[in-house]
Amino acid sequence: MRDEGQTPPEDMLPRTKEFALRVIKMFKALPKTEVAKVLGRQVLRSGTSVGANYREAQRSRSKVEFAAKVGDSLKEIAETGYWLELLVESGEVPAKRMTALLDECNQLTAILTTIHKKARA
């Protein structure tokens, strides 16, 4: 739910969807080790949930509901960052291959944090 005349810093719907597609592509390219499979499934679940929750937020009926759904997106993006970090720090994926995705994850975290704070104010 957006207040009249107020728009987010950028349209997050396509950006979160693109992030989900990048996570899917990364998942498909993971090594076939058991660790990569387990961590990959976790990041696939959380990384694709960010946009789904944000889309639900856009259809919310109240400011409280909007803040709650954006909060869900924020939780999912934070979790995604954790799983991505584990993929790198466990040695399953070279850090260089994960740099762009981690950067986008951090940017989305910052944007969603700002939106969430404004929605709760």
N, C-alpha and C positions, 0 to 999 in steps of 0.2 A: 504494500500500500504506500503510495507516494502522496505527499501533500501537494496541492495544486501549485504549479510554478516551481516546484523543487524537483530536480533530477539528480541522480547519482553522478559522481565525478566522470563516469563513463558508463556506457551500457554494458552491464556485467553479464547479461544473458548470453550473448555470443562468446564473450571471453571465458566464462566458466564452461561452456560447452566445448570450446576449443581446447581448454585445459583437459577436460575429460577425454577427448579424442587423442590428445598427446599421451595421456596416461595409458590408454588402451594400446597405442602403438608401442610404447615403452614395454608394457607387459608382454606383448607378443615377441619382443626382441630379447627378453631375459634369457639367461642361461637355463638349461634344463635341470639344474641341481635342485634338490629338495628344499634347501634354504631359500633359493630364489623363487621357487614356486609358492612357498608359504608366504613370504614377504610380498611377493607380487600380487597374490590374491587379496591381501590386506590393502595394498595401495590401490588396486583396481576398484575395490569396493568403496573406500573412502574418497578417492579422487573423482569418481563418477557421481558421488552423492552431493558434492559441493554445489554443482549447477542445478541438480534436481531440487535441493532445498531452497536455493535462491529463487528458482522459478516458482516454487510454492509461496515464497515470501511475496513475490510480486502480485499474487492473487489473494493475499490476505485481506481480511475484512476489518481489521483494526490495527492500530499502531502497536499494540501489545503483541498481537499475533505476528505482525511483520518483524518486530524485534526478536521474537522467539525463533522464527524460521531463519533469520539472518544469523542468529546465535548458533543454530544447528549447522549452517554452512561454515561458520567460523570454526566450530569444533571439528568438522570433517576436514577442513583444509589444514588445521594444525596436526591432526592425526596423519594426514597424507605426508606432510613434511617429515614426521617422525619415521614413517616406513621408508621414505626415500633416503633419509639419512642412514638408516640401518642397512639398506641395500649397498650403499657406498662404504660405510664403515666396516661392514662385514667382509668386504672385498669381493662381493658378488658382481658389482658393477663398478667400472673405473669412474672416479670422481669427474673426470673430464666429460664423460658421456652424460652425466646427470646435471651438469652445471646449469644449463638453460631451464630445465624443468624445475629444479630447486629454486632458481631465481624467480620464475613465474609463480611458484608456490608462495614464496616470501612476499611478492608483490600483492598477490591476491589476499594473503593474510592481512597485510597492512590496510588494503582497501576495505575489506570486510570488517576489520576492527573499527575503522572510522565510521562506516555506515551503521554498524551496531551501536556504537556510542551515541551517534546522533539520533538514532531511532529510540533509544532509551531515555534521552534527555527530555 
